[in-house]
């Protein structure tokens, strides 16, 4: 395996993981925000959602074709 293909596999895995966590945390944030549970738990899922979105943006700009 070359270094480039290994890096590509890691990038694909990280991107998939970020998307899954983003969708799950956004859903959890929406559900917890609409119920009368602890506000801080919903806010924590919101922060996780924002962090995943930022990670996807950074990864996009680092690995885009030039």
C-alpha positions in Angstrom: 0.0 0.0 0.0 1.3 3.4 -0.8 1.2 6.3 1.6 -1.3 8.1 -0.6 -3.8 5.3 -0.6 -3.4 4.8 3.1 -4.1 8.4 3.7 -7.1 8.2 1.4 -8.6 5.3 3.4 -8.1 7.2 6.7 -9.7 10.3 5.2 -12.7 8.3 4.0 -13.1 6.7 7.4 -12.9 10.0 9.3 -15.3 11.7 6.9 -17.8 8.9 7.4 -17.4 9.0 11.1 -17.9 12.8 11.2 -21.1 12.6 9.1 -22.5 9.8 11.3 -21.8 11.7 14.5 -23.1 15.0 13.0 -26.4 13.4 12.1 -26.9 11.6 15.4 -25.9 14.6 17.5 -28.2 16.9 15.4 -31.1 14.6 15.9 -30.4 14.3 19.7 -30.1 18.1 19.9 -33.4 18.5 18.1 -35.2 15.9 20.3 -33.7 17.2 23.6 -34.4 20.8 22.7 -38.1 20.1 22.1 -38.5 18.2 25.3 -38.3 19.6 28.9 -35.1 17.8 29.7 -31.9 19.5 31.0 -30.9 22.4 28.7 -27.2 21.6 29.2 -27.5 18.2 27.7 -29.1 19.6 24.5 -26.5 22.3 24.4 -23.7 19.7 24.6 -25.2 17.9 21.6 -25.4 21.2 19.8 -21.7 21.8 20.5 -20.8 18.3 19.2 -22.8 19.1 16.0 -21.0 22.3 15.5 -17.6 20.6 16.0 -18.4 17.9 13.5 -19.5 20.5 10.9 -16.3 22.5 11.5 -14.3 19.3 11.1 -15.9 18.4 7.9 -15.3 21.9 6.5 -11.6 21.8 7.5 -11.2 18.3 6.0 -12.9 19.5 2.8 -10.5 22.4 2.3 -7.4 20.3 3.2 -8.2 17.5 0.8 -9.8 19.2 -2.1 -8.3 18.9 -5.6 -6.1 21.8 -6.5 
